[in-house]
Amino acid sequence: MNHPLAMTRRPARHTPTTIATAVAACAALAAGAGGLALLAKHHNTPPKHTGPMLLAPMFGTFDTCIATPTATPSAGVGNAATARTQDGARTLAETCTGPNGSAAALVESTLSALQPPERAQGPYPLGYTLAVPLLQLFRATEQGWALDTERIQRLARTVRDTQRPLILYLFSTHFATDAPLEKALATDPANLAQTRDGPMPTSQYYGAPLYNWTLARTDTPLSAYRVQATQALLTEMCRLPAQDIAKIRGVTLLGELHHLFPDFESGMGFGGSYRVTDYSPASVAGFQQFLRQEFQHIDRLNRRLGANYATFAEVQPPSRDIRTEPLQRYTEHIDSFAHGSLPIAGWAFAPRPAGAPPAWVHVYRNGTFIGKTPVNKGRQDVLQAKPELGDANTGWRLDMDFKRLPVGLHRIDVFLEARTGRLQALGTRHITIMDGRQRPPAPQAQQALPASAPPDTALQAHIDWPTEQSSYYYNPLAPLWHSFRGQQVVDYLQFFQGVVKQSCLAGTPHYTHQIIPFTNPGWDAQKFAIEKSLKPTKNIRIGVSLYGDSTYGEYFSQWLLQKTHRNYGITEFHPLKAIDTSSMINILSRHKNQGAEFISFFMEPRWNGQLIERKHNIFSFDTENKNFGSDALYESMHQIMKAHQQ
């Protein structure tokens, strides 16, 4: 069982009432202490984007305007929205409805305080992200579900009537958008991801419904509605004059797309019953075909696995835990570590001078040094439990490959290097490496450990993984299963992008909108199977949501260089702490120089300078939002915009 501080949980992403509260990809998606200095570019790195980097905040255009019923234009929009404009002309509800209704006035009312439209120039022009919840584009009729042409036309008129550039966000993911169609689709098992136990029912995520949609197939009613909504929307957009279509600088695809698992709210980490998706018959058949293409002949697969399958059709994806369940074959085993890697991870806090580089954790196995890792990863859970630390960047993690380790008892020793050359012991863990033969494990020979000092009295730390006396089994079929699951994510993205490519936006850059779970030291990235979709993909640029240290530290920059991405978009952005104007300029400049083409962050919609009454996003950059330094972040952006107006 995890130590109570081992798992970082994230706040609700969406509320039942609004897409605009599509809150952060995760309050704890890494938050390290890396500096703001630019990294030197690798000599093989392709040329990067050198033009302006669009700032494209996202706010409640849909729920506060596009979805406003025509018959009751003031319903549910609050006092600020029912107030007339300063010239006494129209209320917000009146601008949203009628034959020329759109969210254009709302967009300008919200953004003009940051930067007037006529001054949206310089290296960071201010535009917006137009989030379109695809399943909200349908209404129930006696004949079934029909497209809501009024909403679609309002969206197109928003692009037409707003002079600012935009990112078009085609949104449809597992987070609820309060679309009636969602509830209907959730009753059909064909739309649902399956664990080994069958289709996953609708679950909850911080009080809001979470729909466990499948991505293992594209021939589902869910996919058909996504395609129908996208085609109708893009058809309407493509009727606009060319100069309006050109305002769309990028299209982001679907939102977070990855595999799912039970207890999504708190089950992102290691340990507990291991359930992942997708075990539907179509997915199992796809896995068998994947193996057939990979190995060509069953004998080659058997040599890899140490198995004796007669045909590929006999191979079933791993689904059982050897510790608690009987197995017919060893290749049935799966848990968070069956792919052959285990995390050595935890958190540590040692007081350090301001501006000092991070401390390092050194790891020894059986007395032999195997690596070190910086203490700079985000642990919002630690900060929440220990606010006196004043810093969330206390996490550390080193992944240890154990595929080739001998069966036996191994000792893991962990030391902290807070000052150069001085080690302090953090603790020891004893683990057992096992295999399918279940041989009695023998103790491994030990080497002498390095000299170390007693822990300082001010040091606070904990080793979360591995747990004491834990056992680990490598199943060579498990990484093949995870690789196939990752390919399913890529295949669904390419399927959906194919719809966009059939429109006038075929030549507009297309981006993913993905999280990067491996930056969070408490998460099991294999559950998401997202890694392949973060690699360079033909005709799809990477779009990622960055929180904490990944916005300003070195880790994301180093990862980006390794992946050789030419250009990218930041689909959600929040440093999770106050950043002054000078530092924010450095952050924006760094991303721009690395190839970022846009940055999207959350804001709150305003009318006549007043907040619209609605469920507010705790990650919105706003003068009235004290969460995670969001008021200071708004002010930093405001000062940057003012500087480029002069």
Phi, psi and omega in degrees: 000141182293144165302148184300342179257006185282335186249124175268122179258155181245150180292170182302136180277325183218148174258165180294347189252350185200138173286337184294345174266031174291078193287154178346136175304343170168129179296345183232030180286064180075133175208080184268182185250022181298154182283183184257000182294144179290143174276144174294140181281141178293144186295342179263001183291130179296162177302143183260167174300128183243358180278188178300149176256116184289131168266119190231073181298154181241131181213182194282058179293325186283304187288332181268352184217296186303321184272005181297124179295138180294323184291329181230074190296344181257001186292127169073013182255355172086169186296318181299323184285336180270353176285147180282159178297167186300332177272007176077011188283294189220153170279167176301316182300324179290327178287336183277334187248182181087179186296338179240022182296141177197176177264013185299316180295322178295317179302311183290323178298325181283321188268337189297333178293330177281315182198118177300149186298326182288350180247017182281066181234195177082191185288342184228069178297148183261118173239220180201162172255123179263100182275126182241103176288104192302321182285351173277358180268016178237150175229151181281135175229174178296333181270355182127204182273126181238151177296139176270090186295331179295315178296319180297318180292324177298321178296315179296319179293332176298316177296317182297316191267355175257129184278350184277153173288162185211162167252126179267117185254105178273098194257122171198104182219193185286343179284135184292146174240011180066027176276128178304328180298329180302314182297322179292316181295329182290348178275351181259113181302336180298336181272352192256141173292151182237131165274186177296341182270358179117188182300141180273126179285170175301133180242191182239147174225101183050048174090349180254150178297145173233121184262121185273070182290148176274149169239008181286342180225153174250352182265049181246158174304321178304310180297322180298318179291322176300316180295315181299316180295317181295316179297318180294317180296313183290329174300316179293318179298322184285352173279349181290157174301155185303323182292335177278320176300324181294343177293336181282105186271347180189157177236124175260141194257110166074324190102198181302122179233112180197172177288159186242173182200158180297158179053052184301330183297319185230007184258024184280350185262203184262160177089169181079180178297133185261111178228123176229175179243155016230130182251022176296158178306321180294323180289319178298317178297322177295322178296318179297321177292322176302315178294321180299318179290326183286320188248344177068313182231141185298331180297324179294318176296317180300322178295322178295319187268343190068037185242182181222045177296142177275325181216163176294332180295341178281340188283123176250144178298146180298140187208004186230152181262118184299336183287331189236352186225146175288143180243142170278327177224149178297329182292357175281346187288138171206142169203192183295348187239359187296341178284355172105017179221142177229145180277137165252107195211158177176208178217156180207139176229121173228124182306135182221152178298150178301134179083358180290149177294163182293155171289167180236144172256128178256137183239132178239139175242119182055035178086357181254132180295128180243352177157170175222158184214143182286152174268089184206014182264153188287129174226077178299331179293323177294315179298322179295320180283333182228070183299340180294342177293327177071011183207130178273348188274061183248000185277155175211154179197136173230123180271127182253120175284122180244013185301326184251010178287146178291147174300135179153185180268126183238150180246131178247123177243137185237131180233151175251130173251088179277330174238142187306125175083358182244113181261140173238132182287127176264333179156174182229143174230139176254126183231161179238127173263124184239170173220186186292343182276351176056038178291147176301128183285138179255144177299141179271150178298143184246142172260162180291136178281158178291161176295142180215158179260158174299151179300138175297153181295332181276351182286132173234132184197162174205140173264113182277318181222143000281160175280156182296137177061033178271156182239153186220132183235123175269124175247111184296347175281335184298312179296330176292321177296316179293324178296318177297316179300320177296323178293328176299322178297312180298317182298321181290321176299317181292324175301312182290322177297329178300330177292315180295325181293343179275004183249181177292351179265017179300324182270355176282141180302137177247138185231149165285175176219073192250155169272166177236082189295336183290349176280348180263116187294345181262002185257147173265099185296335181296331179298323182281329184053049188257347191302317183297327181285352177265358177271159177306128181235139182304123173070003175236121177274154181282134170235127186229151176262123185244130178227147176065224185301332180294343176279327188232349183269188186271339189300312182296320180298318178295317178298319182298319179296322180294328183273351179054038174289131180287310180221159180207167174238151175253106189278338171213142188214123174199120180289350180065020173196162178295138178230127180285171187298315181299315180292324178295322176300318179297320180296311180298318180296320180298312180295320179300315181292335179278350178116006179293133181257339173202157174230126177250135175220160184278142170226172175254138178292139180230148177228126184055034177082358183251144175297138174280137182289116182191176174287117186271149180276125183290350178255012180287133170290112184200144182296339182257008182250109181273351183295130174055031179069023186294330177293319178292325178294321176298315182296322177297315177298321180299315181294323177296317179296319179298320182297327181271359175272342187270000000 
